[in-house]
Amino acid sequence: MDSLREVPWQAPILVRDVLDARPWRVAATVAHSVRNAVEEDLVRITVPTLVLAGERDPIVPPRWRAQVTRLVPDARLVTVPGAAHNVLTTAPGPVAGAIRDLLVPTLAR
């Protein structure tokens, strides 16, 4: 669902990851994640939380990102422009900046 939106150099990495993890295990994990009602758990998070997604991520659409941000008491949403689902590996600069901003509050700088 997301592969066509990722940067091309991600394709061989994703294929290798699926093969290393075994396709049947990846399929089982995806099936479980779709059935898991994570929203019920989000309200119990008690620490500052970063909700991070790529702007072009079809797996974590904007509506769900916003819902997660509302459900977690101290959540901050950061959407990385132009990135897809693998935002952690394809946009390290913006991701590192978002994590830094979460860990180092503005007043402490």
N, C-alpha and C positions, 0 to 999 in steps of 0.2 A: 504493500500500500504506500509505503514511503520511499522505497528504493529509487524511483524515478525522480524524486525531488532532491535527493542527496547529491553532493558533489561527486563527479565520476570516480575520483580516486578512492572513494569509500567502498565501491562495489567489491573489489577483491578482498578487502578486510572483512566485510560483512559475510561473504561466502565462506571465508576461512573460519570465522567465528562460529557460524552455524555448523560447519563440518566438525570443528573441534568439540563443540558442545553436544553433537549428535542431533540430527534433524528431528528425531522423535521427541527428544527432550525439549528442544526449542518449541515444537508444536504444543507439547503438554503445558509448558510454562505460559505460552501465549493464551491458551484456552483457559487456564486458571486465572490469569490476570484479567481477562474479559469478564469472568464470572464474579470476581472478588469485588465486593461493594466497599471500596476504600473510603468512600465519603463518610461512612459511619465512624471510621477511625480518625479522620482528620480533626474533628472537633476536640479530640483529647490531646492534641499536640500543645505543649506548653512552652516551647522555645521559639525564638525568632526563626522564621522559615523563609527560604527563597523558593519561589515557584518560578522555574526557569523553562523557557520553551523557545523554539525557533518560530519565527513568523510564518514559515511555510510548512509547519508540522501538521500533517493530516491526522496523526494518531492522537495528538493532544490539541483539539481544536480550541479556538478562543473562548467559546462559551464554557467549556469545562475548566480551562485555566482560571477564568473569572470565578467560577463556582468554588474551586479549590481555595483560591485566595480569600474568598468570603468565609469559608468554613474553618480555616486555620486562624485562630485568634490573632496572632502577630505575624501575618504573612505579607510578603512583598512580591509582586509579580514583575518579572523582567522578561520581555519578549525581544529576542535578538533578530534584528531585521535581516531578511534574506536567508536565514538559516532554516534547515528542516529539522527532523527529529534527532539527528545525531549532533546536536548543537555543541555538546561538550567537546567533541573532537574536531569539529569543523570551524568553530569560532572561539578558539581559546582565549583570545584577548578580551572580548566582551564578557565571556563567562567568568574569567578571573576578576575582572572589574566588578561584576555583580556580586561575586563571593566576597571580595574585599569590602565592598560597601556594606554588606550584611554584617561582616565580622568586626569592622571598625566603624562604629557610629560616627556620624558627622561631627558631633561635639568633641570627640576625642582626637580628631586630626589636628 
